[in-house]
Structure formats: structure tokens, C-alpha cells
């Protein structure tokens, strides 16, 4: 085959194209390479555990984000294992059609019971593929409410207070420097190590929590 190309009248052009493609590959890879996963933190004031906790997980999430859905069971397992706080913040991406309303709904359920609100979020993530639009979200939310002996009102947030709370979380994420979801940190207080570490490789989450716990204990002892 190579001999046929070399003896062809077009061989010079073919070879030139092949050479150009070969040297262009690194440029193509660079152009379409994923952006750096580490977030450039602009304001770290929110990246700390709740009062009384030494270690916690802080997350900015979008309820329509597929990767958030993949991360959610792992975070649930981590919280169950280590008994540490998990502080989620709403960061509904503008190009997602129903994530903002889902966040508003979750806060309506929070008002009934924080446990029910958390379960609603978990169930949204678990059933994300079947919720294709706002109508599907409404149907799912009504069934969830009925299962908990609640009735979801036609106007979930008539005064817009819940929407304002979601917008405030989004503005907080912008202040921190959030660029993607999920963005997850293991945060510590009174630690000899870093006060917050972003979880870029989620396979290392438990290892990072172990390290944060050890460092927070050491830091507290020294203090």
C-alpha cells in the first residue's frame, strides 16, 4: 500500500497531508483537552466546617448535572462512614432546563423536614435520567410528596423567597470561583495541614478524609 502511494502522482500531496496531520495531532489534543480540574479559589470564607466540627465536606452541586449524580452516592457513603457534616450549596447551571426549579423544590421540602429535603435531592440524583424537563420534574416531585404524605402546591414559591435563597447560593459559588459542578472540598478546622483540599480524584475521597481527620486532631492538640 505504501509503495502504491509513493509511486502515485499524488504521492507528494498525500505525504504532505500525512506529515501535517501527524504534527497537528498535539495541537488538536491541546485544543480539545479538558480544562484544569482544580478550582482557583477567589474567596475561601465558606470553605470551613460548621461550628463544632473539625472536618466536613463542602459541595457545590447542580441537580441536573450527571456527574453530580455519579458523585452523590459516594458522598453519602463518606458521610455515613465518618459521621462528618456535608454542606451542599446550590449552583444550578444556566443551560440546564430544570435544575433551578429542582433546587427551589428541595428547599420547599427542607421547610417540611430537613431529612425529607435531603432525601428529595438524593432521589432526584438517583432518578435523573427519567426527568427530562420541567413537566417530568413536577410529576416526580408530586409523587415524592405523596409518598411522604405531603401535597406539593401548584405555586411552590409564590413569594420567591426560596428562589432568592438558591440565587444567593449561586452568587456565593461565583464569589468562591466555582466553574463546574460538582466542586467538592474536604475542609478542616484547627488543622496543621491545608484548611481545604479540592476532591479532584474522587477515588481518593476516603484517603483525603482520613488525612484531614488526622491533621485536625494533631492541629487541635498543638493549639
Secondary structure by P-SEA (a helix, b strand, c coil): caaaaaaccaaaaaaaaaaaaaaaaaaaaaaaccccccccccccccccccccccbbbbbbbbcccaaaaaaaaaaaaaaaacbbbbbbbbbcccccccaaaaaaaaaaaaaacaaaaaaaaaaaaaaccccccaaaaaaaaaaaaaaacccccccccccaaaaaaaaaaaaaaaaacccccccccccccccccccccccccccaaaaaaaaaaaaaaaaaaac
